[in-house]
Amino acid sequence: MKAVRFHEYGDPSVLRYEDVEQPVPGLGQVLVRVAATSFNGVDSNIRRGFIQGPIPVTLPHTPGRPRSTWWLRPGF
């Protein structure tokens, strides 16, 4: 599947459109298909590394919330 992610903090040039592995849902989780997402000011500040304290992320990070999704498969 494809995702826009960043592997380091910085300006918009750090965003990469890349292939990523499709996650496998675990026990008590579901896999969803994202139909739409948003990128807002908070996402921009996360990408730039301005709010690492209050909103820490693990790199690489896929920005964009909230999301519109379809349920695909439960985890077992």
Residue pairs with C-beta under 8 A, 6 or more apart in sequence:
1 19
1 20
1 21
1 22
2 17
2 18
2 19
2 20
3 17
3 18
3 20
3 62
4 15
4 16
4 17
4 18
4 62
4 63
4 64
5 15
5 16
5 18
5 20
5 60
5 61
5 62
5 63
6 14
6 15
6 16
6 47
6 59
6 60
6 61
6 63
7 14
7 16
7 59
7 60
8 14
8 59
9 47
9 48
9 49
9 52
10 47
10 48
10 49
11 48
12 47
14 47
15 47
20 62
22 31
23 31
24 31
24 75
25 31
25 73
25 74
25 75
26 75
27 75
27 76
28 75
29 74
29 75
30 71
30 72
30 73
30 74
30 75
31 71
31 72
31 73
31 74
31 75
32 67
32 69
32 70
32 71
32 72
33 69
33 70
33 72
34 67
34 68
34 69
35 67
35 68
35 69
35 70
36 67
36 68
37 64
37 65
37 66
37 67
37 68
38 64
38 65
38 66
39 63
39 64
42 51
42 55
43 63
43 64
43 65
45 51
46 55
46 57
46 61
46 63
47 61
47 63
